[in-house]
Amino acid sequence: MRKYYIFDLDGTIADSMGYWYGSFTPEDLGSEERMEEVRRSMKEKYATIIRPRPGALEVLERLRQQGAEMCIASATDRWVSQPFTEKYDIDRYFRFYLDCTTAGAHKDKPDIYLQAAARLGASPEECVVVEDSAYCAKTAHNAGFFVVGIYDVNTAPRGDVSQYSDIFIRTMESFPPGCPGRVGHARQRYGEMSHEAK
């Protein structure tokens, strides 16, 4: 089993993508003032109504007991999601929380994943990246990481994460017990409906 895990937060650990997509319009993206309002509103949601995805905490506990070294690499600023990670005592599972603001680039560039791996003391080939977004999974995959892609009903219409996943899962409950190396490894799917059923 691989030892190093880099988890996305939204859509993987936190069931939050529906709240994000419902909080702003494409036009809002051009206004930093408006996006700051969105972030403050989301911070309140993280503190009150956003919950972990079913099975997420159990997966983190299992990996911790197996000796995994883990971190969060998220597009969400730490100050925004901190009420959620503290409320559910999630921080105890992770060495650190790295966001795109700190990394200096969005997830269409591999910076955040490479920085996370370096801070874990691992190479990309030694790390598992867990993502729900297709473009993020593609970035990590192209940078040499082993990718576990997870289906999220809110993210799926924006791209098929399974295309860039070494392992694809439908739910956190079906998270694989171990992640083998990429060499000689066919892509695996756990708890998955067919493409036609998506």
ABEGO torsion letter per residue (X at the ends): XBABBBBBABGAABBAAAAAAAABBAAAAABAAAAAAAAAAAAAAAAAABBBBBGAAAAAAAAAAAGBBBBBBBABBAAAAAAAAAAAGAAAABABBBBAAAAGBBAABAAAAAAAAAAAGBBAAABBBBBABAAAAAAAAAAGBBBBBBBBAAAAAAEBAAAABABBBABAAABBABBBBABGBBBBBBGBBBAAAX
